[in-house]
Amino acid sequence: MPVEPYARKRNSVLLAVGVCAGLQIGCTDPTDPPLEVDGILAYSEPGGIHLLDLSDSSDEVIHSVERGTDGRSLTWSPDGTTLGFYTYAFGQHTRFIREWKMYRISVDGTGLSLMFDRGGPEMYPSFSSDGRLAYWSTAGLYIDSWFVFPLNVEEDHSAPAWSPDGRYIAFPSGPQLVQLSLEDTSEVLTIADNSEIVGKIREPAYSPDGSQIAFVREISTSESEIWVSEIDGSGEVALTRGQLDRHPSWSRDGSVIAFVRNRFSIYTIGAD
């Protein structure tokens, strides 16, 4: 079974290429490739949520999940003491019923708690730098308990991306990548559009200074590309071509972007 997401602590520095092969932890479809400044990497697999100490390769399972349940979309709290995630599980009575719930857990494995329980699916959590939580529910995008944007969310949607100053959120909406102002939620800016291509736009990631945004443009089931544009949608450029590239993540100085290629290898490329 594949390993699902990585999660890095905030303010980490991008350190290495070829992480998965070097650590031999089965790096299928990680969602946040850079290593940690303090050497701790979180990832999940169908059996549970792990913390990997990169200094000695010790691997600790901080939470085990029941068979048939995955923990997905890990996100660090700003202080680095807890992880948010959501579970994906088949229902008890029929395998065609699916359940999505969001939890928080301390990095020592204690204090597992349900974030919300409105009776519907809640998924793809994303913490801001000041501790607000954005996520998707049945009706659309929420921040904490505040409903901010209607959207028909699919299972394979992306976690929303916070701008560094916390004033904006970027997310895919149909074939488009849009940015929503949290100061005026009627202000929605289209950053990129994939209407002429069958594939979707996914996985936005703001540059550290908030002036640019990286994202994934799906071309087909076997090809996806890393793109970067200015935050107003201008200057759009493809950084990669002809491969299955996903999960862009910026270095702290904004000069380099890490991404996952063909689900097994982590690469870096200059952002300029």
C-alpha positions in Angstrom: 0.0 0.0 0.0 1.3 3.5 -0.8 2.5 6.0 1.6 0.2 9.1 1.2 1.2 12.5 2.5 4.2 14.2 3.8 3.9 17.3 5.9 6.6 19.8 6.8 6.7 22.3 9.7 6.4 26.0 8.8 9.5 28.0 8.0 11.4 24.9 6.9 14.2 25.0 4.4 14.3 22.8 1.4 17.2 20.5 1.9 17.5 17.6 -0.5 16.7 15.7 -3.7 15.9 12.0 -3.9 14.6 11.9 -0.4 12.4 8.8 -0.9 15.1 6.6 -2.2 17.5 7.7 0.4 15.2 7.0 3.3 13.6 4.0 1.8 10.1 4.7 3.1 8.0 4.0 0.0 7.4 7.5 -1.1 4.3 7.2 -3.2 2.3 10.4 -3.7 3.7 12.6 -0.9 2.1 16.0 -0.7 4.8 18.2 0.8 8.3 17.1 -0.2 10.8 19.4 1.7 12.7 18.1 4.7 12.5 19.8 8.1 14.9 22.4 9.6 14.7 20.4 12.8 14.8 17.1 11.0 11.3 15.9 11.7 9.1 14.8 8.8 5.4 13.7 9.1 3.8 11.3 6.7 0.9 8.9 6.7 0.1 5.5 5.2 -2.9 3.2 5.5 -1.7 1.9 8.8 -1.2 5.2 10.6 0.6 8.6 10.9 4.4 8.6 11.3 7.1 11.0 12.5 10.4 10.4 10.9 13.6 11.7 12.6 15.9 12.4 9.7 19.0 12.5 11.9 18.9 8.8 12.8 16.1 7.5 10.5 14.0 6.5 13.6 10.4 6.2 12.7 7.6 6.5 15.3 4.0 5.8 14.7 2.0 8.4 16.6 -1.4 7.2 15.6 -2.7 3.9 14.2 -5.8 3.7 12.1 -8.3 0.9 11.7 -8.1 -1.3 8.6 -9.9 0.3 5.7 -9.1 3.8 7.0 -6.5 6.3 5.8 -5.2 9.4 7.4 -4.7 12.1 4.8 -3.7 15.7 4.1 -1.5 16.3 7.1 -1.0 19.9 8.2 1.2 21.3 11.0 -0.1 23.7 13.5 1.9 27.0 13.5 3.7 26.1 16.8 4.7 22.6 15.5 3.0 20.8 18.4 0.1 19.2 16.7 -0.9 17.8 13.3 -4.3 18.1 11.6 -5.5 15.5 9.2 -8.7 13.9 7.9 -9.7 10.3 7.7 -11.1 8.5 4.7 -13.1 5.3 5.5 -15.7 3.0 4.1 -18.9 2.9 6.2 -19.8 0.1 8.5 -22.8 -1.2 6.6 -21.7 -0.9 3.0 -18.4 -0.3 1.3 -20.1 2.3 -0.9 -20.6 4.6 2.0 -17.6 6.8 2.7 -16.8 9.0 5.7 -14.5 12.0 6.0 -13.7 13.4 9.4 -11.0 15.8 10.6 -8.9 15.3 13.6 -6.1 16.9 15.6 -3.3 15.0 17.4 -0.3 16.1 19.4 3.1 15.1 18.1 3.6 12.8 21.1 0.6 10.8 20.0 -1.8 12.1 22.7 -4.8 14.3 22.6 -6.5 12.9 19.5 -9.7 14.9 19.1 -12.4 15.5 16.5 -12.1 19.0 15.1 -15.8 19.3 14.0 -18.7 17.0 13.6 -21.6 18.4 11.6 -22.7 15.1 10.3 -21.2 15.6 6.8 -17.8 15.2 5.2 -15.0 17.5 6.3 -11.6 17.2 4.6 -8.3 18.7 3.4 -7.4 20.8 6.4 -4.9 23.6 6.1 -3.6 25.8 9.0 -2.7 29.4 8.4 0.4 30.9 10.1 -1.8 32.4 12.8 -3.7 29.1 13.5 -6.9 29.5 11.5 -8.1 26.3 9.9 -9.3 26.2 6.3 -11.0 23.0 5.0 -13.6 21.7 2.7 -17.1 20.4 3.7 -20.2 19.5 1.8 -21.2 23.1 1.0 -17.8 24.3 0.2 -14.9 26.2 1.9 -14.9 26.9 5.6 -12.4 28.7 7.9 -12.9 27.4 11.4 -16.7 27.5 11.7 -17.2 30.3 9.1 -18.6 29.3 5.7 -16.8 31.4 3.1 -17.2 30.0 -0.4 -19.7 27.5 -2.1 -18.1 24.8 -4.1 -19.0 21.2 -5.1 -16.0 19.4 -3.6 -14.8 16.1 -5.0 -12.9 13.5 -3.2 -9.6 14.2 -5.0 -9.7 18.0 -4.4 -6.7 19.9 -3.1 -6.2 21.5 0.3 -6.6 25.3 0.1 -3.4 27.4 0.2 -3.0 30.3 2.6 -1.1 33.4 1.5 1.8 34.2 3.8 0.0 37.2 5.3 -3.2 35.2 5.8 -5.3 37.6 3.8 -6.0 35.3 0.9 -6.8 31.7 0.1 -6.1 30.0 -3.2 -7.9 26.9 -4.4 -9.1 25.1 -7.5 -12.7 25.8 -8.6 -13.7 23.7 -11.5 -11.0 24.1 -14.2 -9.7 27.3 -12.7 -7.4 28.3 -9.9 -8.9 31.2 -8.0 -7.8 33.4 -5.1 -10.4 34.6 -2.5 -9.9 37.7 -0.4 -10.8 37.1 3.2 -11.3 40.8 3.8 -13.9 40.9 1.1 -15.2 37.5 0.0 -16.9 39.0 -3.1 -13.4 39.6 -4.4 -12.4 36.4 -6.3 -9.5 36.6 -8.7 -8.9 33.9 -11.4 -5.2 33.1 -11.5 -5.1 30.3 -14.0 -7.6 28.4 -16.3 -7.6 24.9 -17.6 -10.8 25.1 -19.5 -9.2 24.0 -22.8 -7.6 20.9 -21.3 -9.4 17.9 -19.9 -7.3 17.8 -16.8 -7.7 19.9 -13.6 -5.6 22.5 -11.8 -4.5 21.3 -8.3 -2.2 21.9 -5.4 -1.6 25.7 -5.2 1.4 26.9 -3.2 2.2 30.6 -2.5 5.8 31.8 -2.7 7.2 33.0 0.6 6.7 36.7 -0.3 3.2 36.1 -1.7 3.9 37.5 -5.1 3.8 34.3 -7.0 1.9 31.0 -6.9 2.9 27.5 -8.0 0.4 24.9 -9.1 -0.1 21.6 -10.9 -1.7 21.6 -14.3 -3.0 18.1 -15.3 -2.6 17.3 -19.0 -3.7 13.7 -18.8 -3.9 10.8 -16.4 -0.2 10.2 -17.1 1.1 13.8 -17.4 0.9 16.8 -15.1 3.1 19.8 -15.0 4.4 22.3 -12.4 3.5 25.9 -13.4 4.2 29.3 -11.8 2.5 32.6 -12.3 2.4 36.1 -10.8 -0.4 36.3 -8.2 -2.6 38.3 -10.8 -2.2 35.4 -13.3 0.3 37.2 -15.5 3.7 35.7 -16.4 2.5 32.1 -16.4 5.3 29.7 -17.2 5.7 25.9 -17.1 8.6 24.7 -15.0 8.3 21.0 -16.1 7.0 19.1 -19.1 6.2 15.6 -20.2 6.3 13.9 -16.8 3.9 13.2 -13.9 4.9 16.0 -11.6 2.9 17.0 -8.5 3.0 18.7 -5.1 5.1 21.8 -5.5 6.6 23.4 -2.4 8.8 26.5 -2.2 12.1 26.9 -0.4 12.1 29.5 2.3 14.0 32.1 0.2 11.7 31.5 -2.8 14.4 30.5 -5.2 13.7 26.8 -5.5 10.6 24.6 -5.8 10.5 21.0 -4.8 8.1 18.6 -6.4 7.3 14.9 -6.7 8.0 13.2 -10.1 6.3 10.0 -11.1 5.2 9.4 -7.5 8.5 8.1 -6.3 11.2 10.8 -6.5 11.6 14.3 -5.2 13.2 16.9 -7.5 14.0 20.5 -7.2 14.0 23.2 -9.8 14.8 26.9 -9.9 11.6 29.0 -9.5 12.8 31.7 -11.9 
